[in-house]
């Protein structure tokens, strides 16, 4: 044990306590369970929502924690999706749980290879490289029409029951919802553990001051590559889930649209704070579910305005606004 | 079999497309080089310009060349408003904020144009003197493509002269190379940037109008060609007029040739090439060493 005086220091106490479970942290999971019972007719939407949360969570790891500004994260979602879709379509392998592992492995491998080459660059070059990598994969999927179905994709993929027991019913996606919720929970625990570990702390250090991290001897490049690979693998899991629950795969899984959507979700909720992905996905998906189909153009107009407003005024998203609000209320209640 | 005249006509078609790419992208290169601002909404100004040009020609019946001039003036004026009110707030913001803001602006403009004009493709009616074929002696080719090559070269020459030989060009070059030093020498960067931004957006508008005839003009334009404009700028180097010129021509010719002889995977090669190029020279093929 260190000197008692030092461990009583407020900063030291905050650092020791920051990874502990907060009282409100079970709340999202209770709500997710409640959704299952409260809206049995909207479980398809709920499943999509949970998948987007997982995808946004993976981006949070790269963008929010390590500060890798990428425009091409959908490449990994699509890689996981196509890995599972291709294997199922050609009758090679379609068991769901191992499918997730395969999706994660393929996406992680692409993340590793591209990370090894791309992460040496920064700024505009990095943006361009991530964008081009995604465009390359998209074009490849479009081109390999014989295997990937090109623009139309692969419909009606045979996905066997989960554990051989629970059938995925496309009309009543109850099994899908619980399955995705379970996978999201496991992945979330992993990401939570990761960001509070020394590894996660070093990522934050790299984001905040890369020069200093070099100076203290942190292997900056390898940390970034590792983070990028893990992030890609989780995005691959999200893509694999998307294919398994929808039983189809097509080009929408890896275009600029999806990459922009996940970015919007993350910044809407607030990046670099774990639960931003949850808040952002709920707000975005709920709005788009009800507005986008009825007023597609007005939806895009509003989305554009929202993005500009976030960039100009609310850089930490909904959760950042909440923090500011609470901070103001608390400081008023307890005058210094 | 590919014969000489095929290669020549392929070159001409590619050059014409490259000229349009150049005219649209040159402003983006200079503004990005000046401020380091990641502007993904540049194509939106090209689209707006294209709409101004096509719609004024159709409804007011003005000629092609006056419409191009009008497009330049209108979009330059509009972009000054955007620059002063919105962009200027984000010069010191993080890259992510700039990306978000400009993506938001693209969405906003796409939706606004869809609401006001409609989602359909707008057809540009070329004046009769630009239609048909022109006999070049060796090969017959579309008059409009030749026109584009001539106009593009003239613009490139003009810009090069302006960039290399005028006081303002020297100020821009100084600011691109070392902004803080240029500021300490008393160059008013804000004003310089506003003017360059307006000029670049106006050029994009002209490019949008010139290209409307063969690359199309619809509300999705800024998203469809975003990657192309960015590749041209990234390959050409930030803040380099000549670099962007050659990069645009190379990409225009490559794209044209690949689409003709390899329609299946043409774009794939462009992306792969851009990735390799950027890995090899992150500052662009023609860019100087980053300072």
Interface residues (C-beta under 8 A of the other chain):
Chain A: X63 X69 X71 X117 X118 X121 X123 X124 X125 X127 X128 X129 X131 X132 X133 X135 X136 X139 X140 X143 X256 X260 X263 X264 X267 X297 X298 X299 X300 X301 X303 X304 X305 X306 X307 X308 X309 X310 X311 X312 X315
Chain B: X32 X36 X38 X86 X89 X90 X93 X94 X95 X96 X97 X98 X99 X100 X101 X103 X104 X105 X106 X107 X108 X109 X110 X111 X112 X114 X115 X223 X226 X227 X230 X231 X234 X238 X264 X265 X267 X268 X271 X272 X274 X275 X278 X279 X282 X283
